[in-house]
Amino acid sequence: MIDGGFLAKRLSKLVSEPEKLTPYKVCGIIRSICRAHVKKLTDDEGGNWHRHIYRIFYYDAPPFQGQAHHPLTGEQINFGKSDLAKFQEDLFLLLRKQRNMALRLGSLSKLGGWTVQHERMAKLLRAKAAIDEIHAIEPAADGTVTLTAEAVADFRARTAAWHALEPWMVHLDLRQKGVDMRIGLDIASLTLKRLASTIILVAGDADFVPAAKLARREGVQFILDPLWQSVSDDLFEHIDGLQTVLKRTADKGQKGAAPANQQA
């Protein structure tokens, strides 16, 4: 079971040249991840690894089809015709043609307006204090305001994030709907119908804890592949194994992460 949104984010950090990823390469990576997990579980060196698999489930959401004006450039963007939308549509088409593959699609909704990532937003908001300090300075009789060299340097430092802001750093607030629910339902279905003895989940979200607990209570082995991302203690407690098979060529790892391939 592969969370497509999670996979896309991690691949941008794990591969050395993420801009060169194509739908064909991502499809190949998905197959190689599944093949490597099967090999580790079965010790089967043969090429017919599919015989050990019930299904490869891939979860994602169709690309957003709306339109909006970019707040920095004023450009009207048709998201349904963007490069990202074309990439996803081509990837979904490829996945539908793969052996033992089941594509599970939720939906993508616009929650609000435009936003930037949390870390960058914090830097942008720091400029407000500098602006407030300058605004509080009483102007001279001729309307001029005198600033010390230190004040000017401080203002420039705190407003540098605004000058560094690029259009690509600002994105529409879109959220997946129904993806986590589909993963949970499929885990429950596979478990209660005894369709698989081992479930491998490629994700990193603790929202799957109830489904993982159900699988383990019913005797199903539950292995998590977080693609080298750190795992919360709550999630780590309710899995049978932690194993990442994808080699990383760009990401240097994260401090505090539970080591890959460690048994829970």
Helices and strands as residue ranges (DSSP letters): E 2-3, H 4-14, G 18-20, H 23-42, G 49-52, E 56-60, E 67-69, E 76-78, G 79-81, H 83-96, E 101-105, E 107-115, H 118-135, H 149-158, H 160-163, G 167-169, E 171-177, H 179-192, E 198-202, G 206-208, H 209-217, E 221-225, H 233-236, E 241-242
